[in-house]
Amino acid sequence: MVLGLPLIGSHLAQFAIMLTDAIMLGWYDVRALAAEVLAHGFFFVFFIMLSGFAWAVMPMVAAAAGSGETAQVRRVTRMGLWLSLIAGVAVLPVFIWSRPILLALGQDPELSAMAQDYLRIAGPAILPALVVMVLKSYFAALERTQVVLWVTVAALPLNAFLNWLLIFGNAGAPEMGIRGAAVASVSVHLVSMLVLIAYAMRATPEHALFQRFWRPDREAFGTVFRLGWPIGLTGLAEVGLFTASSLLMGMIGTLELAAHGIALQIASATFMIHLGLSNAATIRAGRAYGARDAAGLARGGAAAIALSAAVALATVALFLTLPEPLLGAFLDPADPDRATVVGIGVGLLAAAALFQLADAAQVMALGLLRGVQDTRVPMVMAAVSYWVVGLSASYGLGFLTPLGGVGIWLGLALGLAVAAVLMMGRFWLGTVRHLSG
């Protein structure tokens, strides 16, 4: 838990930055909020997919640091940065010409145009954002989690201040609306990257991460690539499912999409806690696995799962008892659509309560499996669970029954539950049993 708390705090602070964007745009204009939901979902799909190389750095650095292999720490981190930057540059054209893609996916023309305006400014932020992800994984694996926390926490007020200036045009700044939120996002990612690079150069000079950075390392490049691409595709499968749910909701209506975006932000807040615990589980599992310590692997896994389950149960109670205040915080009290959006969101949060335990279980299982560098089979399990089961169920329940948006969310719950069962089974009946034998 000592290792996990700063990671949880970091993820919550990162989420709070996104939450601030949603709240401030919701107070500015509901359509701007709906467009930001589309744009952010579009950006996030690629960000998570390309973050697989950053996630791969974490267990590899943890194992290398545990065995005193300083050179290997430098090699895998540097090539993680290389792979992330190469992949980030490759996807930039998709952000620049995102409107035709969104239109082809059945989205509202006005919202698609607004989303493209956002992405043409914010899209290049994927480069510093990916660098930040690699460095966060590097520091977390070295158990220097405090810097990960404080850099993210410091970015929160900076983002809110820039949003206040640029979305609303305060203090003499131009009123830019959704474009202002995009400028704020780019600025925050750049500042975070520069701070972490400076810290790495000063705090861990023995690793010399940025000396002769341009020199290729084919062996380390291949090692990070082989471990990272299945992680990226696994993340794509999950985040793609939620982005697809936003696209499905957009086909129902703009207010439904706005309510969906708000409910998704609320549900994502608690997911950040599970993600932080999952990161800690990855690091501990990696060290136990490297030492062939089956008992330690089992103890650590059980403790992380128990903590995550307790958080999930508390979240269920919160979603079922206080949905209106949670949803209402995102909207201007004077907005004429407020009551409709909140009413839709209440039903969505009730559905979200159903998948809290499943969502917690599947992300914990993924973290434990990554710790033992098992990524390819979980990738297949994720693809089947999220897309074959989850997306099909979301479409069927959302459009072929009277449930509408609630049906879409119930389909998400089913996909997550299947993933949780498959991955937990693989960890406990496969990895732990094999190591014990």
RAKA-V11693 format. One record per run of one state. SS is the DSSP state (H for helix, E for strand, - for the rest). FROM is the first residue (numbers start at 1). LEN is the number of residues. Records with the same first field share a line. If there is no record, write none. Layout:
BEGIN
SS: FROM-LEN + FROM-LEN
END
This chain:
BEGIN
-: 1-1 + 29-1 + 51-1 + 67-3 + 97-1 + 105-4 + 123-2 + 142-3 + 167-3 + 173-5 + 204-1 + 208-10 + 253-1 + 291-3 + 322-1 + 329-9 + 355-1 + 372-4 + 400-5 + 437-1
H: 2-27 + 30-21 + 52-15 + 70-27 + 98-7 + 109-14 + 125-17 + 145-22 + 170-3 + 178-26 + 205-3 + 218-35 + 254-37 + 294-28 + 323-6 + 338-17 + 356-16 + 376-24 + 405-32
END
